[in-house]
Amino acid sequence: MEVLFKELKNGKIGNPSTSLRAGRKDLMNKVRPLKVKINSEIDKIENELPRGNIKNIRNFREFNLRFRYLKLREMIAAAKIAPENFDHDINSKNFPDLQEKKLLNQVVSFKAKIFSFEKDIFSSEVVAELKKAGFRPATLKELLALAQIDPELQKYVDVLALGSYWERDPGYRTVPVIGNQRGDWKKRRLDLYWDGVLWSEGTLFLAILE
């Protein structure tokens, strides 16, 4: 130990703290370009994601929902949701459309927005909050229009439309949702959720400007 101390004092061995600082600086110089490269790759991947209107949705901005108003089965087909991936209780009998006669085959356009809440929330509360903001819950066909113009969106998130519902059994009200097929996120689905639940924080609801 005494020999080492003398060699250190005489400069034969570098100062450990100086060597440590130099080593750290050298390491940072090597890591910095790697960090830049990783960030660049992340940006590249994010930019390549097929989002469509997802940018508007992420930032909760209004976006234009423009589509041709068709019969329900035609809207499902236009959204390109495979027959095996949607609940066949979603039909014109269970979801009658009072606007169809007036709007059929017309191109319609609405200002739409995705809403999300930082708390668990019931549907009645969602509707009240939308009304305060000047919006109404989207209908089934408006939800299908979203699936049509932004087919990639539902591979990543579920979106609900509270403006249409079907009472499967007395007291058992269901609402439509678009999302991915459970177990295979690449497959898109159209489904029904029970409306009597407390929606969890972060649930997404499509709404239309009144």
Summary of the structure (lengths in Angstrom):
residues: 210
radius of gyration: 27.5
end to end distance: 83.4
largest distance: 99.2
contacts: 578
relative contact order: 0.16
helix: 40%
strand: 26%
